[in-house]
Amino acid sequence: MTRGLMRRRRALWVAGVLVPLAPAAALLAQQPSLRIALVPYLPPRALLEVWEPLRTYLAAALGERVEMYSAPNFRALIESARARAQDMTLTPVHLGQLLAREKTAVWIAQSARRSEVQLLTTLPEGASWEGRRFGTGDPLSILTLIGQRWLTANGLAGRVTVREAPNPATLALWLARGEVDAIFISSAQVPDLPALRSIAATRAITIDTILTPGWQVPADTPEQRRQRLQEVLLAYRPADQGTAATAQWLAPDPAQLRRFDALAEAARAVLEARR
């Protein structure tokens, strides 16, 4: 066989192998290499918009495709983290502790931002809470759990109407429309809730202080990958630090995180009761 014929056969073989693979390679290139699930504290479009600066930063810093998406609800967020359906999860601190205690996920960064849990109301000072209408969020939300604890401590459990909203944006609309008398809300969320600006007068009662959500990865994430993601997050320097989405990130502090273990157990009870 001549050398020229061998070259031609080799070229045909390479073409025959590589051409069928080209569509698969193109499809693979279109897939995100880092999938991030966000806790759904805003409607999906608004949530993705406020987190877009961090998504862009991560894509540039890691040199990877990055996709963020909103979980449908808090239970879905927990279930997808347990199933390792995403590479990274923005997790409320109490649910993160639940996952960490299960050894399902590990913290790689906690928020530098703290937020007040507030009871925001249109009622005047001194008005009775008896028989009033309260708005809470997802049953697994830290705001809901703290709100329920406050109602119980003040002897109001079962003596007021409690209405659940899918997210704080809906709560804000209810309060603005007069459909509820008070809502449990995070001060860090208020700047992202334009409906609250339409209310002539509100009064805020601070109930507790919490950490805003932080970042977790599946427990079986390779150590090198985990360290790289943490390094990039801790280097993030947002221009505006007024909301949870523009916080700086810190290395996890186990002592601070353990403070939310009791709320993690309260969330576990809700998960088991609502199966």
C-alpha positions, 0 to 999 in steps of 0.5 A: 500500500502506497504512503499516499493511499494510507494518508487518504484512508487515515483522513477518511477514518478520522472524518468518519469518526469525528463528524458524527461526534460533532453534534454531540460535542456542540450539544455538550458545549451548550450545557452549563458546567455549574448549575446553581439553585436559588432559594425562592424568596422572590418571583423567578424573574425578579430573583434571577435579575438580582442575582445576575451580577454574581452569575456573571462574576462566577462565569468570568472568574471560573471560566465556565458556563453558569446557570442559575434557576429558582427552586419552585418552593423550599421543599423542592430546594431541599429535595433537589439538594438531597438528590444532588441535582445542582452543583451549588445551592443558595440555602437559608441558614436553617435549611443549610444546617439541616442539610449539613447535619444530614451530611448531604451538603457542606457550607462553602460560604456564609453571608457577611450580611445580617438581617432583621426579622420584622413584623411589618404592619399598617396598624397604629401603635397600641392596636390590638393583635387579637383577630388580625390577619397575618401573612407568612411565607413558605412553611419552611421559611425561616421567617415563617418559623420565627413568626410562628414562634412569636405568635405562640410566645405572645399567646396569639396562636389560633387566635389570629388568621394566618395566610401563607404566601408563595414568596415575600413579594406576594406578602408585600402586595397583600399588605399594600392592598390591605388584604392582611394587617401584618407580615413577617419579612426580612429587612434584607428583602425590603429593598427588593419589594417595590410594593412596600413603597406604595404604603403610606405608613408602616410600622416595623417590630424587630423580632430576631436577627438572622444571617441571610442565605449562604452557599452549599455544595453536595458533600461529595464534591471533590475537595479541589473543586470545593476550595476553588468555588469557595475561593472565588466566592470569598473574592467577590466584591459587589459594588452595592451591598444593600441586599442579600444578593449583593453581600460579601461572602465569608468562610463558614463559622460553625459556631454562628451556624449552630445557632440555627440548629433549633430552627433546622429541627423545626423545619425537619418537623414541618417536612415530615408533617407535610409529606 
